[in-house]
Amino acid sequence: IKQKSLKNIQKAQDPNTINDIRVELLGKKGAITEVLRGMRDLTPEERPKVGSFANSIRDELNQAISKRNEMLEIDRTAKKLEKETIDVTLPGVPVNAGQPHILMQVIDKIEKLFLGMGYEIVDGPEVEEDHYNFEMLNLPKDHPARDMQDTFYITQQILMRTQTSPVQARTMEVHDFSKGPLKMISPGKVYRRDTDDATHSHQFHQVEGLVIDKHITMADLKGTLELVAKTLFGKEREIRMRPSYFPFTEPSAEVDVSCFKCGGEGCAVCKQSGWIEVLGAGMVHPNVLKMAGIDADIYGGFAFGLGPDRFAMLKYGVDDIREFYLNDIRFLRQFSQKG
Ligand code: PHE
């Protein structure tokens, strides 16, 4: 038994086989176990002899088994290490890195600019109350100017915000002027009931700004917007303001930026006039201040609203606003931040 078993143990290639051999010899019903058990039938003189002989064989076999196990383990580790060798000369697998959406890149840039000037960035709900989206902004029910912003109503009082101005209304209402002026921008998505085409999307973005303090003038507004135009479109840019109408500002202005060549080759966003309209702005209407509980005789301010979608279209020569929302990876990849 001993010789045969030792041979088998040496031949065994995996721990399971070894274990089977062990059970066969030393298990409950194993051959050696049987011999040891059979000792009670022996005479007292035979017992110690047979006993020590059987025990020595058992120990020898046990030793052989653990040795073989050790050997196999060493073997296995060696094989594993061999397989795991890394060939450092192989070319790397490219990591598919993402990047912020081009609109987010434009908004980030605007946010950085305004943070640098001490503005606060404020978020608000996209599902908004009529009260904040219109009423508080000097647009009572039945006001004809509501037609300027075709609205998705959810109920009579709840709607998808058509502008980010309601965030200003909410902030004005709670701002504590004893702690300083109000300077904020509110970037975000807005919704209008438009039929989508190259220049219209039922969902787009706005960044609106609001400053309220004592002694704010239109010159402050113009200086701020000029900085926006120069930061986003280039130092050589100029702006001009044309009289316009918004219900929440008086006076109101549409703001043009001087024409320019955009990112891609041969892409020139120039109109005959040499100017392109980029945003709306004005001095906050006294009614808006009053409705927010602000003393319009002491405080005043300016507000503006710009569309990052339009900015990005002009800057990068994108001729269809829908490109921003189709999420075609081939389109989006063009705006790698390194470029
Ligand atoms: N909220 C306005 C709009 O969407 C833009 C705007 C904001 C105009 C602030 C003037 C002042 O039309």
Residues whose N, C-alpha, C, O or C-beta is under 5 A from the ligand:
A	BS01	LIG	T162 Q163 S165 F246 T249 G280 A281 G282 A303 F304 G305
